[in-house]
């Protein structure tokens, strides 16, 4: 999803902590410290980190910096390697048959639970090396003047991942700006909101 497209979905956040003035000069180094690491040649199941807003392959911000006037723009890239369950099932069955044949030659009958677990891990490791990870990019726009952020995902898992990485990177905590919280910021006296009851339309 992208802010540069015709339409997109996003989650709006506000920063809960005071932003130290020294942070702005540290932003490039902090982004690089938690930049995305490629796993195409590694058997890892997933990898995530920051990349350039304009190019998800640029993890050093060579082409354009993250600073754009009062805004900071960058992306969260998530690569996930998915092995189809049917493929895992097939190759695990083959591994178990080979193990059973080897045990029969040794006069043994049963495969222990620990050995079954070990075989499954070996199969997964071998299969992951044969499947390329699927990349996904989620954009971040940070208005440094208003301390508001926009993140192009509304999925809870992606939001959790983004919030966790943002805290690790900038030592700042985020809060989703829900309609209720937005109303609290707009009202001079938010007390009446606490006594309102939801309307049931059906």
C-alpha positions as CSV (number, residue, x, y, z in Angstrom):
1,X,0.0,0.0,0.0
2,X,1.2,3.5,-0.8
3,X,0.4,7.1,-0.1
4,X,1.5,7.8,-3.7
5,X,-1.4,5.7,-5.1
6,X,-4.9,6.9,-5.7
7,X,-6.1,5.6,-2.4
8,X,-4.8,3.6,0.6
9,X,-5.7,2.5,4.1
10,X,-3.7,3.7,7.0
11,X,-3.5,3.9,10.8
12,X,-2.9,7.3,12.4
13,X,-0.7,7.6,15.5
14,X,0.3,10.2,17.9
15,X,3.6,10.2,19.8
16,X,3.1,10.0,23.6
17,X,6.6,11.0,24.7
18,X,8.4,14.4,24.4
19,X,10.7,14.3,21.4
20,X,14.2,15.4,22.4
21,X,15.6,18.0,20.0
22,X,18.8,15.9,19.6
23,X,16.8,13.1,18.0
24,X,16.4,14.8,14.7
25,X,20.1,14.7,13.9
26,X,20.2,11.1,14.9
27,X,17.4,9.9,12.6
28,X,19.5,8.7,9.7
29,X,21.8,6.7,11.9
30,X,18.9,5.2,13.8
31,X,17.1,4.1,10.7
32,X,20.3,2.5,9.3
33,X,20.9,0.7,12.7
34,X,17.5,-1.0,12.3
35,X,17.5,-1.2,8.5
36,X,16.1,-4.3,6.7
37,X,18.4,-7.2,6.3
38,X,18.0,-9.4,3.2
39,X,17.4,-13.2,3.7
40,X,17.3,-14.4,0.1
41,X,20.4,-16.5,0.8
42,X,19.5,-17.4,4.3
43,X,17.0,-20.0,5.6
44,X,15.3,-17.5,7.9
45,X,11.5,-17.5,7.9
46,X,11.2,-13.7,8.0
47,X,13.1,-10.4,8.2
48,X,11.9,-6.9,8.8
49,X,13.4,-3.4,9.1
50,X,13.4,0.1,7.7
51,X,14.0,1.0,4.1
52,X,13.7,4.1,1.9
53,X,10.3,5.5,1.2
54,X,11.1,5.6,-2.5
55,X,12.9,2.3,-3.0
56,X,12.5,-0.7,-0.7
57,X,15.9,-2.0,-2.0
58,X,17.7,1.2,-0.6
59,X,18.5,0.5,3.0
60,X,21.2,3.2,3.1
61,X,19.1,6.1,1.8
62,X,21.6,6.7,-1.0
63,X,19.1,8.2,-3.4
64,X,17.0,10.5,-1.2
65,X,17.1,11.2,2.6
66,X,14.2,10.5,4.9
67,X,13.8,14.2,5.7
68,X,11.3,16.1,3.5
69,X,10.6,19.5,5.0
70,X,8.7,19.0,8.3
71,X,8.1,15.3,7.4
72,X,10.1,12.2,7.8
73,X,9.2,9.5,5.3
74,X,10.5,5.9,5.3
75,X,9.1,2.4,5.0
76,X,8.8,-0.8,6.9
77,X,9.8,-3.8,4.8
78,X,8.7,-7.3,5.8
79,X,10.0,-10.3,3.9
80,X,8.2,-13.6,4.7
81,X,9.2,-17.0,3.4
82,X,6.2,-19.3,3.2
83,X,6.5,-23.0,2.5
84,X,3.1,-24.5,1.5
85,X,1.8,-26.9,4.2
86,X,1.2,-29.6,1.6
87,X,4.9,-29.4,0.7
88,X,6.0,-29.7,4.3
89,X,3.6,-32.7,4.9
90,X,5.0,-34.5,1.8
91,X,8.7,-34.1,2.6
92,X,8.2,-34.8,6.3
93,X,6.5,-38.1,5.3
94,X,9.4,-38.9,3.1
95,X,11.9,-38.1,5.9
96,X,9.9,-40.3,8.4
97,X,9.9,-43.3,6.0
98,X,13.6,-43.0,5.4
99,X,14.1,-42.8,9.2
100,X,11.9,-45.9,9.7
101,X,13.8,-47.9,7.1
102,X,17.1,-47.0,8.8
103,X,15.7,-48.0,12.2
104,X,14.5,-51.3,10.9
105,X,18.0,-52.1,9.7
106,X,19.2,-51.4,13.3
107,X,16.4,-53.6,14.8
108,X,14.5,-50.6,16.2
109,X,10.7,-50.0,15.8
110,X,9.7,-46.6,17.0
111,X,10.8,-43.0,16.3
112,X,11.0,-41.0,19.5
113,X,9.1,-37.7,19.8
114,X,12.4,-35.8,20.0
115,X,13.6,-37.4,16.8
116,X,10.3,-36.6,15.0
117,X,10.7,-32.9,16.1
118,X,14.3,-32.9,14.9
119,X,13.3,-34.4,11.5
120,X,10.6,-31.7,11.1
121,X,13.1,-28.9,11.8
122,X,15.5,-30.4,9.3
123,X,12.8,-30.6,6.7
124,X,11.7,-27.0,7.3
125,X,15.3,-25.8,7.1
126,X,15.9,-27.6,3.9
127,X,12.7,-26.4,2.3
128,X,13.1,-22.8,3.3
129,X,16.3,-22.7,1.3
130,X,14.3,-23.6,-1.9
131,X,11.6,-20.9,-1.5
132,X,12.2,-17.2,-1.9
133,X,10.8,-14.8,0.6
134,X,7.9,-12.6,-0.4
135,X,8.5,-8.9,0.2
136,X,6.0,-6.3,1.4
137,X,6.4,-2.6,2.0
138,X,4.5,-0.4,4.4
139,X,5.0,3.4,4.3
140,X,5.5,5.7,7.2
141,X,4.9,9.5,7.1
142,X,5.9,11.4,10.3
143,X,4.8,15.0,10.7
144,X,7.5,16.3,13.0
145,X,5.6,19.5,13.7
146,X,2.4,17.9,15.0
147,X,3.9,14.6,16.3
148,X,1.5,12.6,14.1
149,X,2.4,9.5,12.1
150,X,0.6,7.7,9.3
151,X,1.3,4.0,8.7
152,X,-0.1,2.2,5.6
153,X,-1.6,-0.8,7.3
154,X,-4.6,-1.5,9.6
155,X,-3.8,-5.1,10.3
156,X,-3.2,-5.7,14.0
157,X,-0.1,-7.9,13.4
158,X,1.6,-5.3,11.2
159,X,0.7,-2.5,13.6
160,X,2.2,-4.4,16.5
161,X,5.4,-5.1,14.5
162,X,5.6,-1.4,13.5
163,X,5.0,-0.1,17.0
164,X,7.6,-2.4,18.5
165,X,10.3,-1.5,15.9
166,X,9.5,2.2,16.2
167,X,10.0,2.1,20.0
168,X,13.3,0.2,19.6
169,X,14.5,2.7,17.0
170,X,13.5,6.0,18.4
171,X,12.8,5.3,22.1
172,X,9.3,6.9,21.6
173,X,6.0,5.3,22.3
174,X,3.0,5.5,20.0
175,X,-0.8,5.5,20.5
176,X,-3.3,4.8,17.7
177,X,-5.4,7.9,17.2
178,X,-8.9,6.3,17.3
179,X,-12.0,8.4,16.7
180,X,-12.6,8.5,20.5
181,X,-9.1,9.8,21.2
182,X,-9.4,12.3,18.3
183,X,-12.6,13.6,19.9
184,X,-10.8,14.0,23.2
185,X,-8.2,16.2,21.6
186,X,-10.8,18.4,19.8
187,X,-13.2,19.0,22.8
188,X,-12.4,21.7,25.4
189,X,-14.3,19.6,27.9
190,X,-14.0,15.9,27.2
191,X,-15.9,14.8,30.3
192,X,-19.3,14.2,28.5
193,X,-17.7,11.5,26.3
194,X,-17.3,9.3,29.3
195,X,-21.0,9.1,30.0
196,X,-22.1,8.5,26.4
197,X,-23.5,5.1,25.5
198,X,-23.2,3.5,22.1
199,X,-26.1,3.6,19.7
200,X,-27.5,0.3,18.5
201,X,-28.7,0.6,14.9
202,X,-30.0,-3.0,14.5
